[in-house]
Amino acid sequence: MGHGYKGDTGHHHSIIENLSSLTSSYDYHNGYFGKKGQGRDYVRNIFSNNPVKAAQVFYDKAAHGGIERTMANGKGHYTKMKDGSILSYREVSSSDGSPALEINIKKSTNHGDLKYQKIHFMKGR
């Protein structure tokens, strides 16, 4: 992939610039998307009739304006945002086989109230 920004935007985005398009489309409470999944608070579930499509749409919105690369193992993509946030998308997660997106804000300088989380896109509801 070249040096352009995801979504052909003209500038490098911070995760916070994309937050409003996500919070208007998905359940969002106390810095987390979706419903609490199994295990820790940061494991989240978003339910859809088409989990792969839902995960891709979410990732495209979240990663808009970031610098996207293919993972070294070829099993997904990661996008670095201007603020230092890193979004990792895998169509098949290693934990349960569902599409998954990790939002890593540990090195972010501007992420609002968004918290670190791993979102699994599940069939149903």
N, C-alpha and C positions, 0 to 999 in steps of 0.2 A: 504494500500500500504506500502511496505517496505521502507528502507532508501536509496534505490538506486536512481540513477539520471535518469530522463526521457530520453528514447532512448538508455538505457543501456550504456551510455558513462562512461568512467572511472573517470571523475572528474566533479565537480560542475562548470557550465558555468555562465558567465556574459551575459547579454542581448547583449552586443556589439560583443561577439564572434559569435552570431547567425545572426547578422544584414546583413552580406554580402549575406547569402543564401536567405534572404527575399528581399533585394533590387534588387537582380538579377532576381527575379521572379515576383515582384509586382511594380506598380507605386509607386514611393517614391520621394517626393519633400518637401524641407524645414522641414524635420523631421516628415512628415506625410505620411501614406500609403493611397492609393486609392484617391477617389474624396471627396470633402467636402459634407457632408450630411446636413440634416435640423438642424438648430440651430447653436450652437457654432462651432468654427473652429475645435475643437477636435473630433467632431462627423464625422466619415468618412464612406464611402461606397466603397466596392469592389464588382464588379458585376461578376456573374458566372452562367453558365447553371445549376450547381449543388451547391447551396450555402452551404449546410451542409458539403459536401465533401471538398469544397474550404476552409471553415472555419477550419475544422479539420486539413487539410494539413498545413495551415498557422500556427495554434496553435502548431502543432507538431514541425515545424521548429523553431518557436520563443522560445518555451519552452524547446528545446533540452538541456539536461544537467542540468535542474532545478529539484527542489524537488516538486513533484506533490501531491496534496491532493484533495479529493472530498469535495465540498462545504458542509457546515453543513446542508443546506436545500436539498441536494441531486440533485440539478438542474444544476450541472456543476462541473468544476474543476478549481483549481487555482494552479499556479506554482510559487515558489519563486526562483529567480535567485541569484547567488553568490553576485552580486553587490547590491542586495536589491530590484531590480525591481520585481513587482508582475504581473503575467499574469492571467487574469480571463476569462475562456471560458464557455459560455452557448450556448447550441444548440438552445434554444428558449429564446430570450431576453424578458424582461418584457415590454419594450417600444413598440415594433412593431412585435414581434414574430419571427424575423429573427435570425439566428445564430449571435452571437456577441462575440467579444474579446476586453477586456480592457487591455491596456498596461499602467501600473501605474509605473512611474519612479520617483515619489516624494521622495522616500527614496534611490534611486540609487546613487551609488558612481562612476559609470562609464557606461554611456549610449550614449556617443557620441552626435550627434545632434538630436537623437530620442526624440520626444515630447510625453507627456501624450496624450492618445487618446482612443476613443471607436470606434471600427470598426464593422460595420454591413455588413454582407455578403448577397447580394441581388440577386434575380433572374434577368437575363437579360444581355445585351451587352456582 
